[in-house]
Amino acid sequence: MTFALCMATVGAMSAQKSVVDQAAKLSGKNAQIEDARKLIQDAAANPETQNDPRTYYVGGKIEFDAFDNTFKKQMINPNDASVKPLEMGQQLVNGYNLFLKAMSLDSVPNAKGEIKPKFSKDIASKINGHFNDYFNAGGTFYNEQKFYPEAYEAFMIYGNMPHQAWASKEVKATPDSVANTAFFNAGISAWQGQQLEAAANAFKQARLNNSDNAQNFIYEIACWQNLAGQDSTKVDKAKVEILEIATAGHDKFGLVQPIFFNNLVNSLVLDGQLDAALAKVDEVIAQNPNNAAMYGLRGFVNDRREDDDASVNDYKKAVSFSDTDFETLRNACKKIFKVGTQKWSNIEGATPEQRNAIKADYFQFAKDVAERAKAMNATDSDLNYVIDNIDYALETFFN
């Protein structure tokens, strides 16, 4: 009976291995690729063969052979109707994933603790030989609006490949700037596919790979801002991520890209670290005493610290420069007008001189700043609302 059971077990294993053998015989026969895939799926689901590296090696070879056969046709006749670039791209991605699975199992120690890979060398050779095809596949997927996961995966494979231990010398020599372009494209693909965490991950990989593309940092921040707005459970993580990205962006680009320092300071403010935020801005102002936007940023921080006098002084300093930007002008007139209305509400018993001082220092000052801003952007609804309120105050409070 024991002999019979053993024979049944051997028979089952042989049956499953024969399934992989059948699949291997179909490799390169593009018309039967779906049959070959089904055989590999069956083998991967069966306990007897699901941990056998050959199962996935054969599966990967089926995909790569199909790609190579079609690629040859494409080289002979680019207009061949049987050439379907989207299918070719999917074959590359499928093959890569199957080959990686095969390599991981190929490195498992045997009963003696020895690692004797059978397929890894051939697998590495095949993948390295198709390195540039992954970038091209990503572009094809993107152009056909197959943003996620198709374009994303193809670009990520290309970007990560130079850092793989098994990558060839030529692949490892790929410049970081080229790999980062692939990561950036992957991020844009996931962004278009509304997969923001995947997008953020791609942008992060480029950033950590020494990306010098400011847009990469900006998109990464935007991903987390959108995630925080869509899902309250992501808010805390978004704060941490944005502070890290903004700090890295400021360290790399400085005030040439002020968006990073603005986000850095805003992150500290949102986290309640008001003194730290103020210290950061003070440090930058000391190094850049003629930067209007930095005084405006300090005005924002002092506003959050509820130090109205300091905030007004900062905004007045900010608008004293001839090159003050629109946003700083708009924020300045809003803050100065707001503080003016507060002071007016407490003016009972004031002398005419005091009343005129409030009018000049706050209401009229705010009006002049608002007019400068309007000259830059006459259609901003927020600004025009403030101007209407200032005009109403000037007409009613002082007549």
C-alpha positions in Angstrom: 0.0 0.0 0.0 2.9 2.4 0.9 4.5 1.6 -2.5 1.3 2.3 -4.2 0.9 5.7 -2.5 4.5 6.6 -3.4 3.9 5.7 -7.0 0.7 7.9 -7.0 2.7 10.8 -5.7 5.4 10.4 -8.3 2.8 10.1 -11.0 1.2 13.4 -9.9 4.5 15.2 -9.9 5.3 13.8 -13.3 1.9 14.9 -14.6 2.5 18.4 -13.5 6.1 18.5 -14.9 4.7 17.3 -18.1 2.4 20.3 -18.1 5.5 22.6 -18.0 7.0 20.4 -20.7 4.0 20.9 -22.9 4.2 24.7 -22.3 7.9 24.7 -23.2 7.1 23.0 -26.6 4.7 25.9 -27.4 7.3 28.6 -26.7 7.8 30.6 -29.9 4.5 29.6 -31.4 2.7 32.9 -31.1 -0.6 31.6 -32.4 -0.7 29.3 -29.3 0.5 31.7 -26.7 -2.8 31.7 -24.8 -2.6 27.9 -24.5 1.0 28.1 -23.3 0.0 30.7 -20.7 -2.8 28.6 -19.4 -0.5 25.6 -18.9 1.9 27.8 -16.9 -0.9 29.2 -14.9 -2.0 25.7 -14.0 1.5 24.7 -13.1 1.9 27.8 -10.9 -1.2 27.0 -9.1 -0.3 23.4 -8.4 1.7 22.6 -5.2 3.9 20.2 -7.1 5.3 22.8 -9.5 4.5 26.2 -8.0 7.9 26.4 -6.3 9.9 25.0 -9.2 11.9 27.8 -10.9 11.6 26.0 -14.2 7.8 26.7 -14.2 8.5 30.5 -14.3 11.5 30.2 -16.4 9.4 28.5 -19.1 6.7 31.0 -18.6 9.0 34.0 -19.0 10.6 32.4 -22.1 7.2 32.0 -23.7 6.6 35.7 -23.4 10.1 36.8 -24.6 10.0 34.4 -27.5 6.7 35.8 -28.6 8.0 39.3 -28.4 11.2 38.4 -30.3 9.2 36.7 -33.1 6.9 39.7 -33.5 9.9 42.1 -33.4 11.5 40.3 -36.3 8.3 40.8 -38.3 8.2 44.4 -37.3 11.8 44.9 -38.6 11.0 43.3 -41.9 7.6 45.2 -42.4 6.7 47.9 -39.9 3.2 47.9 -41.4 2.6 44.2 -40.8 -1.0 43.9 -39.5 -0.1 41.0 -37.2 2.3 43.3 -35.3 0.5 44.6 -32.2 2.8 46.9 -30.1 0.5 46.8 -27.1 0.7 43.0 -27.0 4.4 43.2 -27.4 4.7 45.5 -24.5 2.6 43.3 -22.3 4.8 40.3 -23.3 7.8 42.1 -22.0 6.2 43.0 -18.7 4.8 39.5 -18.3 8.1 37.9 -19.1 10.0 40.1 -16.7 7.8 39.3 -13.8 7.9 35.6 -14.5 11.7 35.7 -14.9 12.1 37.5 -11.6 10.0 34.9 -9.9 12.2 32.2 -11.5 15.4 33.8 -10.3 14.2 34.2 -6.7 13.3 30.4 -6.6 16.5 29.6 -8.5 18.5 31.0 -5.5 16.9 28.9 -2.8 19.4 26.7 -1.0 19.0 22.9 -1.6 18.9 20.3 1.2 22.6 20.7 1.7 22.4 24.5 2.0 23.9 24.9 -1.4 22.8 27.5 -4.0 23.1 26.1 -7.5 21.1 28.3 -9.9 20.2 26.6 -13.2 18.4 29.4 -15.0 19.5 32.7 -13.6 22.4 33.3 -16.0 20.2 32.8 -19.1 17.4 34.9 -17.6 19.7 37.8 -16.9 21.0 37.7 -20.4 17.5 37.7 -21.9 16.3 40.6 -19.8 19.4 42.7 -20.2 19.1 42.2 -24.0 15.7 43.8 -23.9 16.6 46.7 -21.6 15.8 49.6 -24.0 12.6 47.8 -25.2 11.0 48.5 -21.8 11.4 52.3 -22.2 9.9 52.0 -25.7 7.1 49.9 -24.4 6.3 52.5 -21.7 6.0 55.1 -24.4 3.7 53.0 -26.5 1.5 52.2 -23.5 1.3 55.9 -22.6 0.5 57.1 -26.1 -2.3 54.6 -26.2 -3.5 55.9 -22.8 -2.7 52.6 -21.0 -1.3 54.7 -18.2 -1.6 52.3 -15.3 -0.4 49.7 -14.7 0.9 49.1 -18.2 3.0 52.3 -18.9 3.8 52.6 -15.2 5.2 49.1 -15.0 7.3 49.3 -18.1 8.9 52.6 -17.1 9.6 51.3 -13.6 11.2 48.2 -14.9 13.5 50.3 -17.0 14.4 52.7 -14.2 15.1 50.0 -11.7 17.1 47.6 -13.9 20.5 49.4 -13.7 20.4 48.9 -9.9 19.7 45.1 -10.2 22.6 42.9 -9.0 22.2 40.8 -12.2 22.2 43.8 -14.6 24.9 43.7 -17.2 27.8 46.2 -17.2 26.2 48.1 -20.1 22.9 48.4 -18.3 24.5 49.4 -15.0 26.4 52.2 -16.9 23.0 53.9 -17.7 23.3 57.5 -16.4 21.1 58.4 -13.5 19.5 61.1 -15.5 18.2 58.5 -18.0 16.9 56.2 -15.3 15.3 59.2 -13.6 13.5 60.1 -16.8 11.9 56.6 -16.8 10.9 57.1 -13.1 9.4 60.5 -13.9 7.5 59.0 -16.8 6.2 56.2 -14.6 5.1 58.8 -12.1 3.2 60.8 -14.8 1.7 57.6 -16.0 0.3 56.7 -12.6 -0.8 60.3 -12.1 -2.8 60.1 -15.3 -4.2 56.8 -14.2 -5.2 58.4 -10.9 -3.0 56.1 -8.9 -1.4 58.7 -6.7 0.5 56.6 -4.2 2.1 54.7 -7.1 2.9 58.0 -8.7 4.5 59.4 -5.5 6.6 56.2 -5.3 7.9 56.7 -8.8 8.7 60.3 -8.2 10.4 59.5 -4.9 12.6 56.9 -6.6 13.8 59.6 -9.0 14.4 62.0 -6.2 16.4 59.5 -4.2 18.4 58.7 -7.3 19.6 62.3 -7.4 17.1 63.8 -9.9 17.8 67.3 -10.9 14.3 67.8 -12.4 12.4 70.3 -10.2 9.1 69.1 -11.7 9.8 65.7 -10.3 9.7 67.2 -6.7 6.7 69.3 -7.5 4.6 66.4 -8.7 5.6 64.3 -5.7 4.4 67.0 -3.4 1.2 67.4 -5.4 0.5 63.6 -5.1 0.6 63.8 -1.3 -1.4 67.0 -1.2 -4.1 65.3 -3.3 -4.0 62.1 -1.3 -4.4 64.0 2.0 -7.4 65.9 0.5 -9.0 62.6 -0.7 -8.3 60.4 2.3 -8.2 61.6 5.9 -6.1 58.6 6.9 -3.3 59.8 4.7 -3.0 63.2 6.3 -0.3 62.4 8.8 1.8 60.5 6.3 1.4 63.3 3.8 2.7 65.8 6.3 5.8 63.8 6.8 6.4 63.1 3.1 5.8 66.7 2.0 8.2 68.0 4.6 10.9 65.6 3.4 10.3 66.4 -0.2 10.2 70.2 0.3 13.4 70.0 2.4 15.2 68.0 -0.2 13.9 70.4 -2.9 15.0 73.5 -1.1 18.5 72.0 -0.4 18.9 71.2 -4.1 17.3 74.2 -5.8 17.3 76.9 -3.1 15.1 80.0 -3.8 15.4 79.5 -7.5 12.4 77.3 -6.9 10.7 79.0 -3.9 7.8 76.5 -4.0 9.9 74.1 -2.0 10.8 76.5 0.8 7.1 77.7 0.9 6.0 74.1 1.3 8.7 73.4 3.9 7.5 76.3 6.0 3.8 75.5 5.5 4.5 71.9 6.6 6.0 73.2 9.9 3.1 75.5 10.4 0.5 72.8 9.8 2.3 70.6 12.3 2.1 73.4 14.9 5.9 74.0 14.8 5.4 77.8 14.5 8.7 78.8 16.2 10.6 76.4 14.0 8.9 77.9 10.9 9.7 81.4 12.0 13.4 80.5 12.6 13.6 79.0 9.2 12.3 82.1 7.5 14.5 84.4 9.6 17.5 82.4 8.5 16.6 82.7 4.8 15.8 86.4 5.1 19.2 87.0 6.7 20.8 85.5 3.7 18.4 87.1 1.2 17.4 90.5 2.7 16.0 91.8 -0.6 13.6 89.0 -1.3 10.0 90.3 -1.1 8.4 86.9 -1.1 10.3 85.8 2.0 9.0 88.8 4.0 5.5 87.8 2.7 6.2 84.3 3.9 7.2 85.6 7.3 4.0 87.6 7.4 2.1 84.4 6.9 3.9 82.7 9.7 3.4 85.6 12.1 -0.3 85.6 11.1 -0.5 82.0 12.2 1.3 82.9 15.4 -1.4 85.5 15.9 1.2 88.3 16.0 -0.7 90.8 13.9 1.7 93.7 14.3 4.6 91.7 13.2 2.6 90.2 10.4 1.6 93.6 9.1 5.2 94.9 9.3 6.4 91.9 7.3 3.8 92.4 4.6 4.5 96.2 4.4 8.2 95.3 4.0 7.3 92.8 1.4 5.4 95.3 -0.8 8.1 97.9 -0.5 10.0 96.2 -3.2 9.3 97.0 -6.9 9.3 93.3 -7.9 6.8 91.9 -5.4 4.8 89.1 -6.9 1.1 89.1 -7.3 0.3 86.5 -4.6 2.4 88.4 -2.0 0.6 91.7 -2.9 -2.8 90.0 -2.6 -2.0 88.4 0.8 -0.6 91.7 2.0 -3.6 93.8 1.2 -5.9 91.2 2.8 -4.0 91.0 6.0 -3.5 94.8 6.4 -7.1 95.5 5.6 -8.2 92.8 8.1 -6.1 94.2 10.9 -7.3 97.7 10.0 -10.9 96.7 10.5 -10.1 95.2 13.9 -8.4 98.4 15.0 -11.3 100.4 13.7 -13.7 98.4 15.7 -11.8 99.4 18.9 -11.4 103.1 17.9 -14.1 104.5 20.2 -12.8 107.7 21.8 -9.9 108.1 19.4 -8.8 111.5 18.2 -9.1 112.7 14.6 -5.4 112.2 14.2 -5.6 108.6 15.4 -8.5 108.0 13.0 -6.6 109.4 10.1 -3.6 107.3 11.0 -5.6 104.1 10.9 -7.1 105.2 7.6 -3.7 105.9 6.0 -1.7 103.1 7.6 -4.3 100.3 7.0 -7.2 101.1 4.7 -5.5 103.4 2.2 -2.3 101.4 2.3 -4.3 98.2 1.6 -6.1 99.9 -1.2 -2.8 101.0 -2.8 -1.4 97.5 -2.6 -4.6 96.0 -4.0 -4.4 98.3 -7.0 -0.8 97.2 -7.7 -2.0 93.6 -7.6 -5.0 94.3 -9.8 -2.6 95.7 -12.4 -1.1 92.3 -12.6 -4.3 90.3 -12.6 -7.6 92.2 -12.9 -9.8 89.1 -13.0 -8.8 87.5 -9.6 -12.1 87.1 -7.8 -10.5 86.9 -4.3 -8.6 90.2 -4.9 -11.7 92.0 -6.3 -13.7 91.0 -3.3 -11.2 92.5 -1.0 -11.1 95.7 -3.1 -14.9 96.0 -2.9 -14.7 95.7 0.9 -11.9 98.3 1.2 -13.8 100.8 -1.0 -16.9 100.3 1.1 -14.9 100.9 4.3 -13.2 104.0 2.9 -16.6 105.4 1.8 -18.5 104.7 5.1 -16.0 104.7 8.0 -14.4 108.1 7.3 -17.3 110.2 6.1 
